[in-house]
Amino acid sequence: MKILLTTDTYENQICGVNASIAILKEELINQGHDIRILLFSKDRKSKKIGNNYFIGSFSLRLIDFRQSFKFNDNLIDEIISWNPDIVHIQTEWYAGIVGKKIAKETNSPYINTNHTSWEDYTMGLIPMGFIRKLFSKILLKRCYKDSSAIVVVSEKMISYLEEIPISLPTHLIPTGVDIDMFNQDLSQEEIKALKSELNLTEDSKVLVYIGRISKEKNLDELLDFLPDLISRDGNIKLILCGVGPRLKHLKNKVKKLGLSDNVEFTGVIHPDDTYKYYKIGDIFVSPSRCETQGITYMEALASSLPLVCRYDESLDDVIQSGFNGFTYRSKEEFIDNVIRVFEMKNEDYESYIQLKNNAFKSSFRFSKGKFGEEMEKLYLKILEMRS
């Protein structure tokens, strides 16, 4: 099959959607399919690199988002001439409009994956919740009109689409992760070098967050909880990995709270190096309330890293409390759960190792091979219905 993936993400952006697309592309190529991707360039110039088509765009910095008005572009014409068998729209804005245009021009079906709760994603741009909710409903209804199927990554998003309501055929296919990549070991030299770079000592007890640094990720909460946690254990260190529109604000907040000795920001991480930051951690933490699935949660599990994360419906099938990590609903629960894991590590090491082993085993259901197989089955089913 010739399969086109369209997305509003941009070149080298670190985010869950890009991670999902990279895994899907790899698995579909391994299955023998011809895959091309339409996404944004990191500047205003359009270009083609390999089978990736980058459309020139401009930045909307408030929500770490890029946009384009190039609905007519030579690269789009080239994709139409390529004549894809199916178009898979991964995001709902520009990618939805252009993906539908290409599908119409080539008389091919299109499907959508719902990765994002726009109601949460636009929090930094639209302050009023009822307007965000209305915007989300209008956007999704317009983008999904005439779609052959909707793919969702968690049960939570099925409920979300039912509330809008979206009544198209819905398929639950969790995004896969490269378990082998995140399970690989670092040498002692590599660990020592990375810890030195992040000002970590042998006594440091390391909490790791990896993801976008944006308002909807609720990272202010993590910093607000940290002083009380540090009062319980002064060796706690928090590593915040990633970039986004909230980065400057959080750096200023760290200074204001006097946490500079306990918090490190990594900035941009190359995707090939992401696994290293999980490996130096003791616990993966996330205060996010807006996950549709949370790919970094699966990556952490594949890295044998216990999770301590704010409860969210999307985590019902991810975190089993006491088995591979813990969820929390309050500051007290967060602190108690973090301390509990470190007490395991110091006083009952076998239990801590079991927690890590359980985390790794939990990642198996999110394998990239299963993800690719399920998507291929859906594509074939859609094409068979059209024939």
Stockholm file with secondary structure:
# STOCKHOLM 1.0

chainA/1-387         MKILLTTDTYENQICGVNASIAILKEELINQGHDIRILLFSKDRKSKKIGNNYFIGSFSLRLIDFRQSFKFNDNLIDEIISWNPDIVHIQTEWYAGIVGKKIAKETNSPYINTNHTSWEDYTMGLIPMGFIRKLFSKILLKRCYKDSSAIVVVSEKMISYLEEIPISLPTHLIPTGVDIDMFNQDLSQEEIKALKSELNLTEDSKVLVYIGRISKEKNLDELLDFLPDLISRDGNIKLILCGVGPRLKHLKNKVKKLGLSDNVEFTGVIHPDDTYKYYKIGDIFVSPSRCETQGITYMEALASSLPLVCRYDESLDDVIQSGFNGFTYRSKEEFIDNVIRVFEMKNEDYESYIQLKNNAFKSSFRFSKGKFGEEMEKLYLKILEMRS
#=GR chainA/1-387 SS CEEEEEEEEETTCCSHHHHHHHHHHHHHHHTTCEEEEEEECSSSCCEEETTEEEECCEEEGGGTEEECCCSSCHHHHHHHHHCCSEEEECSSSHHHHHHHHHHHHHTCCEEEEECCCHHHHGGGTCCCHHHHHHHHHHHHHHHHTTCSCEEESSHHHHHHHHHTTCCSCEEECCCCBCHHHHHCCCCHHHHHHHHHHTTCCTTCEEEEEESCCSGGGTHHHHHHHHHHHHHHCTTEEEEEEBCCTTHHHHHHHHHHTTCTTTEEEEECCCGGGHHHHHHTCSEEEECCSCCSSCHHHHHHHHTTCCEEEECCGGGTTTCCBTTTEEEESSHHHHHHHHHHHHHHHHHCHHHHHHHHHHHHHHGGGGBHHHHHHHHHHHHHHHHHHHC
#=GC SS_cons         CEEEEEEEEETTCCSHHHHHHHHHHHHHHHTTCEEEEEEECSSSCCEEETTEEEECCEEEGGGTEEECCCSSCHHHHHHHHHCCSEEEECSSSHHHHHHHHHHHHHTCCEEEEECCCHHHHGGGTCCCHHHHHHHHHHHHHHHHTTCSCEEESSHHHHHHHHHTTCCSCEEECCCCBCHHHHHCCCCHHHHHHHHHHTTCCTTCEEEEEESCCSGGGTHHHHHHHHHHHHHHCTTEEEEEEBCCTTHHHHHHHHHHTTCTTTEEEEECCCGGGHHHHHHTCSEEEECCSCCSSCHHHHHHHHTTCCEEEECCGGGTTTCCBTTTEEEESSHHHHHHHHHHHHHHHHHCHHHHHHHHHHHHHHGGGGBHHHHHHHHHHHHHHHHHHHC
//
